[in-house]
Amino acid sequence: MKPAALVATIVFILLAILHQDVWNWDNTELVFEFLPVGLAYHAGYSITAALFWWLVSKFAWPATIEKWADE
């Protein structure tokens, strides 16, 4: 397994664990005086996940799939 794939797997597992934000369930605070903390957390989480998958597709994508598709 390539090092980039190993890092991607570890970060994926970490993101899966962080998606369950049980520590924000009872939090009634607001971010920027209008956005609930849980919603702000998931907005940041979504941006992080999108950036992560972009990096995975750029650096950890298996080149053998591209060769196979070109044949």
N, CA, C and O atoms as a CHARMM CRD file, in Angstrom:
* protein
*
  284
    1    1 MET  N      0.83900  -1.17500   0.00000 PROA 1      0.00000
    2    1 MET  CA     0.00000   0.00000   0.00000 PROA 1      0.00000
    3    1 MET  C      0.88800   1.24300   0.00000 PROA 1      0.00000
    4    1 MET  O      1.84500   1.34200   0.76700 PROA 1      0.00000
    5    2 LYS  N      0.54700   2.18600  -0.87800 PROA 2      0.00000
    6    2 LYS  CA     1.32600   3.41800  -0.95000 PROA 2      0.00000
    7    2 LYS  C      1.15100   4.23600   0.33000 PROA 2      0.00000
    8    2 LYS  O      0.10000   4.17200   0.96700 PROA 2      0.00000
    9    3 PRO  N      2.17600   5.00300   0.70900 PROA 3      0.00000
   10    3 PRO  CA     2.05600   5.81900   1.92400 PROA 3      0.00000
   11    3 PRO  C      0.87100   6.78500   1.87000 PROA 3      0.00000
   12    3 PRO  O      0.22000   7.02300   2.88800 PROA 3      0.00000
   13    4 ALA  N      0.59000   7.33500   0.70200 PROA 4      0.00000
   14    4 ALA  CA    -0.53900   8.26500   0.58600 PROA 4      0.00000
   15    4 ALA  C     -1.85900   7.55100   0.85200 PROA 4      0.00000
   16    4 ALA  O     -2.76800   8.12300   1.45400 PROA 4      0.00000
   17    5 ALA  N     -1.96600   6.31000   0.40700 PROA 5      0.00000
   18    5 ALA  CA    -3.18500   5.53700   0.65200 PROA 5      0.00000
   19    5 ALA  C     -3.33200   5.20500   2.13300 PROA 5      0.00000
   20    5 ALA  O     -4.44400   5.21100   2.66200 PROA 5      0.00000
   21    6 LEU  N     -2.23100   4.91800   2.80100 PROA 6      0.00000
   22    6 LEU  CA    -2.27600   4.63000   4.23100 PROA 6      0.00000
   23    6 LEU  C     -2.71300   5.86200   5.01300 PROA 6      0.00000
   24    6 LEU  O     -3.55300   5.76900   5.90800 PROA 6      0.00000
   25    7 VAL  N     -2.14400   7.01000   4.67600 PROA 7      0.00000
   26    7 VAL  CA    -2.53400   8.26700   5.33500 PROA 7      0.00000
   27    7 VAL  C     -4.00600   8.57100   5.06300 PROA 7      0.00000
   28    7 VAL  O     -4.72900   8.99400   5.96500 PROA 7      0.00000
   29    8 ALA  N     -4.45000   8.35900   3.83700 PROA 8      0.00000
   30    8 ALA  CA    -5.84800   8.59900   3.48900 PROA 8      0.00000
   31    8 ALA  C     -6.77300   7.69600   4.29400 PROA 8      0.00000
   32    8 ALA  O     -7.83700   8.13600   4.73000 PROA 8      0.00000
   33    9 THR  N     -6.38900   6.45900   4.49500 PROA 9      0.00000
   34    9 THR  CA    -7.20600   5.53100   5.27700 PROA 9      0.00000
   35    9 THR  C     -7.29800   5.97000   6.73100 PROA 9      0.00000
   36    9 THR  O     -8.37500   5.92700   7.32600 PROA 9      0.00000
   37   10 ILE  N     -6.19200   6.38400   7.29900 PROA 10     0.00000
   38   10 ILE  CA    -6.17400   6.83500   8.69300 PROA 10     0.00000
   39   10 ILE  C     -7.01000   8.09800   8.85400 PROA 10     0.00000
   40   10 ILE  O     -7.78900   8.20300   9.80100 PROA 10     0.00000
   41   11 VAL  N     -6.86100   9.05200   7.94900 PROA 11     0.00000
   42   11 VAL  CA    -7.64200  10.29000   8.02800 PROA 11     0.00000
   43   11 VAL  C     -9.11800   9.99900   7.81800 PROA 11     0.00000
   44   11 VAL  O     -9.96200  10.61600   8.46800 PROA 11     0.00000
   45   12 PHE  N     -9.45000   9.07100   6.92400 PROA 12     0.00000
   46   12 PHE  CA   -10.84300   8.68600   6.71300 PROA 12     0.00000
   47   12 PHE  C    -11.46900   8.14100   7.99600 PROA 12     0.00000
   48   12 PHE  O    -12.59200   8.50700   8.34100 PROA 12     0.00000
   49   13 ILE  N    -10.76000   7.28400   8.69200 PROA 13     0.00000
   50   13 ILE  CA   -11.26600   6.72300   9.95000 PROA 13     0.00000
   51   13 ILE  C    -11.42200   7.82300  10.99500 PROA 13     0.00000
   52   13 ILE  O    -12.40700   7.84800  11.73200 PROA 13     0.00000
   53   14 LEU  N    -10.46000   8.72200  11.05700 PROA 14     0.00000
   54   14 LEU  CA   -10.55100   9.84800  11.98800 PROA 14     0.00000
   55   14 LEU  C    -11.75300  10.73800  11.67100 PROA 14     0.00000
   56   14 LEU  O    -12.46800  11.15700  12.58100 PROA 14     0.00000
   57   15 LEU  N    -11.97700  11.02800  10.39700 PROA 15     0.00000
   58   15 LEU  CA   -13.13300  11.84100  10.00900 PROA 15     0.00000
   59   15 LEU  C    -14.44900  11.12900  10.31700 PROA 15     0.00000
   60   15 LEU  O    -15.42400  11.77500  10.70200 PROA 15     0.00000
   61   16 ALA  N    -14.48700   9.81800  10.15300 PROA 16     0.00000
   62   16 ALA  CA   -15.69600   9.05900  10.48600 PROA 16     0.00000
   63   16 ALA  C    -16.00000   9.15300  11.97700 PROA 16     0.00000
   64   16 ALA  O    -17.16300   9.25800  12.36900 PROA 16     0.00000
   65   17 ILE  N    -14.97300   9.11700  12.79900 PROA 17     0.00000
   66   17 ILE  CA   -15.17000   9.23900  14.24300 PROA 17     0.00000
   67   17 ILE  C    -15.60400  10.66300  14.59900 PROA 17     0.00000
   68   17 ILE  O    -16.51200  10.84600  15.41000 PROA 17     0.00000
   69   18 LEU  N    -14.96900  11.66300  14.00600 PROA 18     0.00000
   70   18 LEU  CA   -15.30200  13.06100  14.30900 PROA 18     0.00000
   71   18 LEU  C    -16.68600  13.46200  13.80000 PROA 18     0.00000
   72   18 LEU  O    -17.24700  14.45500  14.26300 PROA 18     0.00000
   73   19 HSD  N    -17.23700  12.71100  12.86100 PROA 19     0.00000
   74   19 HSD  CA   -18.56500  13.03700  12.34300 PROA 19     0.00000
   75   19 HSD  C    -19.63000  12.88300  13.42400 PROA 19     0.00000
   76   19 HSD  O    -20.65000  13.57100  13.38800 PROA 19     0.00000
   77   20 GLN  N    -19.40600  11.99600  14.37600 PROA 20     0.00000
   78   20 GLN  CA   -20.35400  11.78000  15.47900 PROA 20     0.00000
   79   20 GLN  C    -20.03500  12.77500  16.59100 PROA 20     0.00000
   80   20 GLN  O    -19.32100  12.44200  17.53700 PROA 20     0.00000
   81   21 ASP  N    -20.55200  13.97100  16.48400 PROA 21     0.00000
   82   21 ASP  CA   -20.19600  15.04800  17.42000 PROA 21     0.00000
   83   21 ASP  C    -21.12800  15.07200  18.62800 PROA 21     0.00000
   84   21 ASP  O    -21.90500  16.01100  18.80000 PROA 21     0.00000
   85   22 VAL  N    -21.04900  14.05300  19.45000 PROA 22     0.00000
   86   22 VAL  CA   -21.92200  13.96500  20.61900 PROA 22     0.00000
   87   22 VAL  C    -21.65500  15.07300  21.63100 PROA 22     0.00000
   88   22 VAL  O    -22.52100  15.38000  22.45000 PROA 22     0.00000
   89   23 TRP  N    -20.47400  15.67500  21.58900 PROA 23     0.00000
   90   23 TRP  CA   -20.14800  16.73500  22.53700 PROA 23     0.00000
   91   23 TRP  C    -20.89400  18.03400  22.22000 PROA 23     0.00000
   92   23 TRP  O    -20.90600  18.93300  23.06100 PROA 23     0.00000
   93   24 ASN  N    -21.50900  18.17100  21.05800 PROA 24     0.00000
   94   24 ASN  CA   -22.25300  19.38800  20.70500 PROA 24     0.00000
   95   24 ASN  C    -23.75900  19.24100  20.86800 PROA 24     0.00000
   96   24 ASN  O    -24.48300  20.20800  20.63200 PROA 24     0.00000
   97   25 TRP  N    -24.25100  18.09700  21.25200 PROA 25     0.00000
   98   25 TRP  CA   -25.69200  17.86800  21.28600 PROA 25     0.00000
   99   25 TRP  C    -26.42200  18.78100  22.26700 PROA 25     0.00000
  100   25 TRP  O    -27.52800  19.23600  21.97500 PROA 25     0.00000
  101   26 ASP  N    -25.83500  19.05000  23.40100 PROA 26     0.00000
  102   26 ASP  CA   -26.49000  19.87600  24.42200 PROA 26     0.00000
  103   26 ASP  C    -25.98000  21.31500  24.43500 PROA 26     0.00000
  104   26 ASP  O    -26.35600  22.09500  25.31100 PROA 26     0.00000
  105   27 ASN  N    -25.15000  21.66500  23.49700 PROA 27     0.00000
  106   27 ASN  CA   -24.57000  23.00500  23.45700 PROA 27     0.00000
  107   27 ASN  C    -25.56500  23.97600  22.81500 PROA 27     0.00000
  108   27 ASN  O    -25.99000  23.77100  21.67700 PROA 27     0.00000
  109   28 THR  N    -25.93000  25.01800  23.53500 PROA 28     0.00000
  110   28 THR  CA   -26.90700  25.99600  23.02400 PROA 28     0.00000
  111   28 THR  C    -26.25000  27.31000  22.60600 PROA 28     0.00000
  112   28 THR  O    -26.95000  28.28400  22.32900 PROA 28     0.00000
  113   29 GLU  N    -24.93700  27.35100  22.55600 PROA 29     0.00000
  114   29 GLU  CA   -24.23700  28.58100  22.16900 PROA 29     0.00000
  115   29 GLU  C    -24.40500  28.84500  20.67800 PROA 29     0.00000
  116   29 GLU  O    -24.73000  27.94700  19.90100 PROA 29     0.00000
  117   30 LEU  N    -24.17600  30.09500  20.30200 PROA 30     0.00000
  118   30 LEU  CA   -24.27100  30.50200  18.90400 PROA 30     0.00000
  119   30 LEU  C    -22.91000  30.97600  18.41600 PROA 30     0.00000
  120   30 LEU  O    -22.14900  31.58200  19.17000 PROA 30     0.00000
  121   31 VAL  N    -22.61100  30.70100  17.16700 PROA 31     0.00000
  122   31 VAL  CA   -21.39600  31.18500  16.51600 PROA 31     0.00000
  123   31 VAL  C    -21.80100  32.37300  15.65000 PROA 31     0.00000
  124   31 VAL  O    -22.78100  32.28800  14.91000 PROA 31     0.00000
  125   32 PHE  N    -21.07400  33.46200  15.72900 PROA 32     0.00000
  126   32 PHE  CA   -21.39400  34.69900  15.01700 PROA 32     0.00000
  127   32 PHE  C    -22.79000  35.21400  15.39400 PROA 32     0.00000
  128   32 PHE  O    -23.42400  35.91900  14.60900 PROA 32     0.00000
  129   33 GLU  N    -23.25600  34.87000  16.56800 PROA 33     0.00000
  130   33 GLU  CA   -24.52600  35.31200  17.15100 PROA 33     0.00000
  131   33 GLU  C    -25.77300  34.86600  16.39100 PROA 33     0.00000
  132   33 GLU  O    -26.85400  35.39800  16.64600 PROA 33     0.00000
  133   34 PHE  N    -25.66500  33.90300  15.46100 PROA 34     0.00000
  134   34 PHE  CA   -26.85900  33.43300  14.77000 PROA 34     0.00000
  135   34 PHE  C    -26.78600  31.95400  14.38000 PROA 34     0.00000
  136   34 PHE  O    -27.81400  31.35700  14.06100 PROA 34     0.00000
  137   35 LEU  N    -25.60900  31.36000  14.39700 PROA 35     0.00000
  138   35 LEU  CA   -25.41900  29.99400  13.90000 PROA 35     0.00000
  139   35 LEU  C    -25.19600  29.04200  15.07500 PROA 35     0.00000
  140   35 LEU  O    -24.24400  29.21900  15.83600 PROA 35     0.00000
  141   36 PRO  N    -26.06000  28.03400  15.23500 PROA 36     0.00000
  142   36 PRO  CA   -25.83700  27.06600  16.31800 PROA 36     0.00000
  143   36 PRO  C    -24.49300  26.34800  16.16200 PROA 36     0.00000
  144   36 PRO  O    -24.01900  26.11400  15.05100 PROA 36     0.00000
  145   37 VAL  N    -23.90200  26.01000  17.29100 PROA 37     0.00000
  146   37 VAL  CA   -22.57500  25.39100  17.29300 PROA 37     0.00000
  147   37 VAL  C    -22.56000  24.10000  16.47300 PROA 37     0.00000
  148   37 VAL  O    -21.61700  23.86700  15.71600 PROA 37     0.00000
  149   38 GLY  N    -23.57700  23.26600  16.60900 PROA 38     0.00000
  150   38 GLY  CA   -23.62000  22.00800  15.86800 PROA 38     0.00000
  151   38 GLY  C    -23.64300  22.21600  14.36600 PROA 38     0.00000
  152   38 GLY  O    -22.99800  21.47700  13.62200 PROA 38     0.00000
  153   39 LEU  N    -24.38000  23.21600  13.92200 PROA 39     0.00000
  154   39 LEU  CA   -24.44600  23.50700  12.49100 PROA 39     0.00000
  155   39 LEU  C    -23.11700  24.07400  11.98800 PROA 39     0.00000
  156   39 LEU  O    -22.66300  23.72400  10.89900 PROA 39     0.00000
  157   40 ALA  N    -22.49900  24.94400  12.77900 PROA 40     0.00000
  158   40 ALA  CA   -21.19100  25.48500  12.40600 PROA 40     0.00000
  159   40 ALA  C    -20.14300  24.37500  12.35200 PROA 40     0.00000
  160   40 ALA  O    -19.28300  24.36500  11.47200 PROA 40     0.00000
  161   41 TYR  N    -20.22500  23.44200  13.30200 PROA 41     0.00000
  162   41 TYR  CA   -19.29800  22.31100  13.30800 PROA 41     0.00000
  163   41 TYR  C    -19.44800  21.49300  12.02700 PROA 41     0.00000
  164   41 TYR  O    -18.45300  21.13800  11.39600 PROA 41     0.00000
  165   42 HSD  N    -20.68000  21.19600  11.64500 PROA 42     0.00000
  166   42 HSD  CA   -20.89100  20.37600  10.45300 PROA 42     0.00000
  167   42 HSD  C    -20.56500  21.12700   9.17100 PROA 42     0.00000
  168   42 HSD  O    -20.18700  20.50400   8.17800 PROA 42     0.00000
  169   43 ALA  N    -20.69900  22.44000   9.16500 PROA 43     0.00000
  170   43 ALA  CA   -20.26500  23.21800   8.00500 PROA 43     0.00000
  171   43 ALA  C    -18.75100  23.10500   7.84300 PROA 43     0.00000
  172   43 ALA  O    -18.25500  22.87800   6.73900 PROA 43     0.00000
  173   44 GLY  N    -18.02800  23.26300   8.93700 PROA 44     0.00000
  174   44 GLY  CA   -16.57300  23.09900   8.89800 PROA 44     0.00000
  175   44 GLY  C    -16.16600  21.67800   8.56500 PROA 44     0.00000
  176   44 GLY  O    -15.19300  21.45800   7.84400 PROA 44     0.00000
  177   45 TYR  N    -16.91100  20.71200   9.08900 PROA 45     0.00000
  178   45 TYR  CA   -16.64600  19.30500   8.79700 PROA 45     0.00000
  179   45 TYR  C    -16.83800  19.02100   7.30600 PROA 45     0.00000
  180   45 TYR  O    -16.03200  18.31600   6.70000 PROA 45     0.00000
  181   46 SER  N    -17.89300  19.56400   6.72100 PROA 46     0.00000
  182   46 SER  CA   -18.16000  19.34900   5.29500 PROA 46     0.00000
  183   46 SER  C    -17.05800  19.93500   4.42300 PROA 46     0.00000
  184   46 SER  O    -16.64400  19.31700   3.44300 PROA 46     0.00000
  185   47 ILE  N    -16.58800  21.10900   4.77400 PROA 47     0.00000
  186   47 ILE  CA   -15.49100  21.73000   4.02400 PROA 47     0.00000
  187   47 ILE  C    -14.22200  20.89200   4.16300 PROA 47     0.00000
  188   47 ILE  O    -13.50400  20.68300   3.18500 PROA 47     0.00000
  189   48 THR  N    -13.94600  20.41300   5.37000 PROA 48     0.00000
  190   48 THR  CA   -12.78100  19.56300   5.61000 PROA 48     0.00000
  191   48 THR  C    -12.87100  18.26200   4.82000 PROA 48     0.00000
  192   48 THR  O    -11.88700  17.82800   4.22300 PROA 48     0.00000
  193   49 ALA  N    -14.05700  17.63700   4.81500 PROA 49     0.00000
  194   49 ALA  CA   -14.23800  16.37600   4.08000 PROA 49     0.00000
  195   49 ALA  C    -14.07000  16.59500   2.57500 PROA 49     0.00000
  196   49 ALA  O    -13.46800  15.76300   1.89600 PROA 49     0.00000
  197   50 ALA  N    -14.59400  17.69900   2.04800 PROA 50     0.00000
  198   50 ALA  CA   -14.44100  17.98700   0.61800 PROA 50     0.00000
  199   50 ALA  C    -12.96700  18.19300   0.26200 PROA 50     0.00000
  200   50 ALA  O    -12.49500  17.68600  -0.75500 PROA 50     0.00000
  201   51 LEU  N    -12.24900  18.93200   1.09400 PROA 51     0.00000
  202   51 LEU  CA   -10.82000  19.13700   0.85700 PROA 51     0.00000
  203   51 LEU  C    -10.05100  17.81500   0.95000 PROA 51     0.00000
  204   51 LEU  O     -9.14900  17.55600   0.15400 PROA 51     0.00000
  205   52 PHE  N    -10.41800  16.98600   1.92600 PROA 52     0.00000
  206   52 PHE  CA    -9.76900  15.68600   2.08300 PROA 52     0.00000
  207   52 PHE  C     -9.95900  14.83200   0.84000 PROA 52     0.00000
  208   52 PHE  O     -8.98800  14.27000   0.33300 PROA 52     0.00000
  209   53 TRP  N    -11.18500  14.71800   0.33500 PROA 53     0.00000
  210   53 TRP  CA   -11.42900  13.86500  -0.84000 PROA 53     0.00000
  211   53 TRP  C    -10.77400  14.43100  -2.09100 PROA 53     0.00000
  212   53 TRP  O    -10.38300  13.66700  -2.97400 PROA 53     0.00000
  213   54 TRP  N    -10.64300  15.74600  -2.18900 PROA 54     0.00000
  214   54 TRP  CA    -9.91300  16.33100  -3.31100 PROA 54     0.00000
  215   54 TRP  C     -8.44200  15.91900  -3.23700 PROA 54     0.00000
  216   54 TRP  O     -7.84200  15.55300  -4.24800 PROA 54     0.00000
  217   55 LEU  N     -7.86500  15.98100  -2.03000 PROA 55     0.00000
  218   55 LEU  CA    -6.46400  15.57600  -1.86500 PROA 55     0.00000
  219   55 LEU  C     -6.27900  14.08600  -2.13900 PROA 55     0.00000
  220   55 LEU  O     -5.27900  13.69000  -2.73700 PROA 55     0.00000
  221   56 VAL  N     -7.22700  13.25800  -1.71000 PROA 56     0.00000
  222   56 VAL  CA    -7.14600  11.81700  -1.97900 PROA 56     0.00000
  223   56 VAL  C     -7.16500  11.56300  -3.47600 PROA 56     0.00000
  224   56 VAL  O     -6.36400  10.77800  -3.98400 PROA 56     0.00000
  225   57 SER  N     -8.07500  12.22100  -4.18700 PROA 57     0.00000
  226   57 SER  CA    -8.15500  11.98100  -5.63500 PROA 57     0.00000
  227   57 SER  C     -6.92100  12.51000  -6.36300 PROA 57     0.00000
  228   57 SER  O     -6.58900  12.02000  -7.44300 PROA 57     0.00000
  229   58 LYS  N     -6.24100  13.49500  -5.79500 PROA 58     0.00000
  230   58 LYS  CA    -5.05300  14.04500  -6.43600 PROA 58     0.00000
  231   58 LYS  C     -3.79300  13.22500  -6.12900 PROA 58     0.00000
  232   58 LYS  O     -2.97000  13.00800  -7.01800 PROA 58     0.00000
  233   59 PHE  N     -3.63700  12.77000  -4.88300 PROA 59     0.00000
  234   59 PHE  CA    -2.38100  12.14800  -4.47800 PROA 59     0.00000
  235   59 PHE  C     -2.44800  10.64400  -4.23300 PROA 59     0.00000
  236   59 PHE  O     -1.41800   9.97600  -4.31000 PROA 59     0.00000
  237   60 ALA  N     -3.61000  10.09500  -3.94500 PROA 60     0.00000
  238   60 ALA  CA    -3.68400   8.67600  -3.60000 PROA 60     0.00000
  239   60 ALA  C     -4.48900   7.86200  -4.60500 PROA 60     0.00000
  240   60 ALA  O     -4.76700   6.68800  -4.36000 PROA 60     0.00000
  241   61 TRP  N     -4.86200   8.45100  -5.71100 PROA 61     0.00000
  242   61 TRP  CA    -5.64000   7.72700  -6.71500 PROA 61     0.00000
  243   61 TRP  C     -4.74800   6.70000  -7.39000 PROA 61     0.00000
  244   61 TRP  O     -3.64900   7.04200  -7.82700 PROA 61     0.00000
  245   62 PRO  N     -5.18600   5.44800  -7.48700 PROA 62     0.00000
  246   62 PRO  CA    -4.33100   4.42000  -8.09900 PROA 62     0.00000
  247   62 PRO  C     -4.16800   4.63800  -9.60900 PROA 62     0.00000
  248   62 PRO  O     -5.15400   4.72700 -10.34100 PROA 62     0.00000
  249   63 ALA  N     -2.94100   4.72000 -10.05200 PROA 63     0.00000
  250   63 ALA  CA    -2.64800   4.97600 -11.46200 PROA 63     0.00000
  251   63 ALA  C     -3.03000   3.78000 -12.33800 PROA 63     0.00000
  252   63 ALA  O     -3.25000   3.93800 -13.53900 PROA 63     0.00000
  253   64 THR  N     -3.10800   2.60100 -11.75000 PROA 64     0.00000
  254   64 THR  CA    -3.45700   1.42300 -12.54200 PROA 64     0.00000
  255   64 THR  C     -4.86700   1.51300 -13.11200 PROA 64     0.00000
  256   64 THR  O     -5.14000   0.96600 -14.18100 PROA 64     0.00000
  257   65 ILE  N     -5.74700   2.18700 -12.41800 PROA 65     0.00000
  258   65 ILE  CA    -7.11500   2.36400 -12.94100 PROA 65     0.00000
  259   65 ILE  C     -7.09400   3.21900 -14.20900 PROA 65     0.00000
  260   65 ILE  O     -7.81200   2.93300 -15.16600 PROA 65     0.00000
  261   66 GLU  N     -6.28000   4.25300 -14.21200 PROA 66     0.00000
  262   66 GLU  CA    -6.17200   5.12400 -15.37400 PROA 66     0.00000
  263   66 GLU  C     -5.57700   4.34900 -16.56300 PROA 66     0.00000
  264   66 GLU  O     -6.04300   4.49600 -17.69300 PROA 66     0.00000
  265   67 LYS  N     -4.55300   3.52800 -16.30900 PROA 67     0.00000
  266   67 LYS  CA    -3.96700   2.73200 -17.38400 PROA 67     0.00000
  267   67 LYS  C     -4.97500   1.74800 -17.93900 PROA 67     0.00000
  268   67 LYS  O     -5.07000   1.56900 -19.15300 PROA 67     0.00000
  269   68 TRP  N     -5.73700   1.10100 -17.04800 PROA 68     0.00000
  270   68 TRP  CA    -6.73600   0.13700 -17.46700 PROA 68     0.00000
  271   68 TRP  C     -7.82400   0.80200 -18.30300 PROA 68     0.00000
  272   68 TRP  O     -8.28200   0.22500 -19.28900 PROA 68     0.00000
  273   69 ALA  N     -8.23900   1.99400 -17.92600 PROA 69     0.00000
  274   69 ALA  CA    -9.30600   2.68700 -18.65000 PROA 69     0.00000
  275   69 ALA  C     -8.83400   3.14400 -20.02900 PROA 69     0.00000
  276   69 ALA  O     -9.62900   3.20400 -20.96700 PROA 69     0.00000
  277   70 ASP  N     -7.55900   3.46300 -20.15500 PROA 70     0.00000
  278   70 ASP  CA    -7.02100   3.92700 -21.43100 PROA 70     0.00000
  279   70 ASP  C     -6.84200   2.78800 -22.43200 PROA 70     0.00000
  280   70 ASP  O     -6.79400   3.03200 -23.63800 PROA 70     0.00000
  281   71 GLU  N     -6.74500   1.56200 -21.95500 PROA 71     0.00000
  282   71 GLU  CA    -6.49500   0.42600 -22.84700 PROA 71     0.00000
  283   71 GLU  C     -7.73200   0.01200 -23.61100 PROA 71     0.00000
  284   71 GLU  O     -7.68100  -0.93000 -24.40200 PROA 71     0.00000
